[in-house]
Amino acid sequence: MRELQREIGLWQDKVFPDVSLEGLTMHLREEVEEMEEAAFAAYDSLMSHSDPLVLEVHEHFRHELADVAIMLLGIANHFDVDLQRCVEDKMKINYARKWVTDVDGVIRHSESKKLEGRL
């Protein structure tokens, strides 16, 4: 992942040389929203088993998922942060946590402030 992060960072620096932090984070937010829409469409298509566009819808979801990863890796590179190391470190914390599903069906770690009054 480190080499991919460097490659994406070089590409972003070349294509978007004057991008601001606000621009990067807004673009990431837009890509996450597009991925969410594509994920629901792909899920609906897979569950219906009748949609002839299942493969096309799934491919669209894959592209949107990749867009999110590209933006995230680019932001990490912009800050000279080793995202692979960050994920590895965070997973050590996540493995030790207890996870619960709140009343809205959202999975959260049990220490989350967002859980207060939601179980």
C-alpha positions in Angstrom: 0.0 0.0 0.0 2.9 2.4 0.7 4.0 2.3 -3.0 0.5 2.8 -4.2 0.2 5.8 -1.8 3.4 7.4 -3.2 2.2 6.8 -6.8 -1.2 8.4 -6.1 0.5 11.3 -4.3 2.7 12.0 -7.3 -0.3 11.8 -9.6 -2.3 14.2 -7.4 0.6 16.6 -7.1 0.9 16.7 -10.9 -2.8 16.9 -11.7 -3.9 19.1 -8.7 -0.7 21.1 -7.9 -2.5 23.9 -6.0 -5.1 21.9 -4.1 -6.0 23.1 -0.6 -6.8 20.9 2.4 -10.4 22.1 2.1 -10.5 21.0 -1.5 -9.1 17.6 -0.7 -11.5 16.9 2.2 -14.5 18.2 0.3 -13.6 15.9 -2.7 -13.2 13.0 -0.3 -16.6 13.7 1.2 -18.2 13.8 -2.3 -16.5 10.5 -3.2 -17.8 8.9 0.0 -21.4 10.1 -0.8 -21.1 8.7 -4.4 -19.7 5.4 -3.0 -22.6 5.1 -0.6 -25.2 5.6 -3.4 -23.4 3.0 -5.5 -23.2 0.6 -2.6 -26.9 0.7 -2.0 -27.6 0.3 -5.8 -25.2 -2.7 -6.0 -26.8 -4.2 -2.9 -30.3 -3.8 -4.3 -29.3 -5.3 -7.6 -27.6 -8.3 -6.0 -30.6 -8.9 -3.7 -33.2 -8.7 -6.5 -31.4 -11.2 -8.7 -33.5 -9.9 -11.5 -31.6 -6.8 -12.5 -29.8 -7.4 -15.8 -27.4 -4.6 -15.0 -26.0 -6.3 -11.8 -22.5 -6.5 -13.2 -22.5 -2.9 -14.4 -23.9 -1.7 -11.1 -21.3 -3.7 -9.2 -18.5 -2.3 -11.4 -19.8 1.2 -10.7 -19.6 0.5 -7.0 -16.0 -0.8 -7.4 -15.0 2.4 -9.2 -16.6 4.6 -6.5 -14.9 2.5 -3.8 -11.6 3.0 -5.6 -12.2 6.8 -5.8 -12.6 6.9 -2.0 -9.3 4.9 -1.6 -7.5 7.2 -4.0 -8.6 10.3 -2.2 -7.7 8.9 1.2 -4.3 7.7 0.1 -3.7 11.1 -1.6 -4.6 13.0 1.6 -2.3 10.7 3.6 0.5 11.3 1.2 -0.2 15.1 1.2 0.5 15.0 5.0 3.4 12.6 4.6 1.5 10.0 6.8 2.1 6.3 6.2 -1.5 5.2 5.9 -0.6 1.5 6.0 1.1 2.0 9.4 -1.9 4.1 10.6 -4.3 1.3 9.7 -2.1 -1.4 11.3 -1.8 0.6 14.5 -5.6 1.4 14.6 -6.5 -2.3 14.0 -4.5 -3.2 17.2 -6.9 -0.8 19.0 -10.0 -2.1 17.2 -9.2 -5.8 18.0 -9.2 -4.9 21.7 -12.5 -3.1 21.6 -16.0 -4.4 22.2 -18.4 -3.7 19.4 -22.1 -3.2 19.6 -25.0 -2.3 17.3 -27.0 0.7 18.2 -30.8 1.1 17.7 -30.2 2.5 14.2 -28.3 -0.6 13.2 -24.9 1.3 13.3 -22.0 -0.8 14.6 -19.8 1.2 17.0 -17.2 0.5 19.6 -18.8 0.4 23.0 -16.7 3.4 24.2 -18.1 5.7 21.4 -19.6 9.0 22.6 -22.2 8.6 19.8 -23.7 5.6 21.7 -24.9 7.5 24.7 -28.6 6.9 24.9 -28.7 5.0 21.6 -28.6 1.3 22.7 
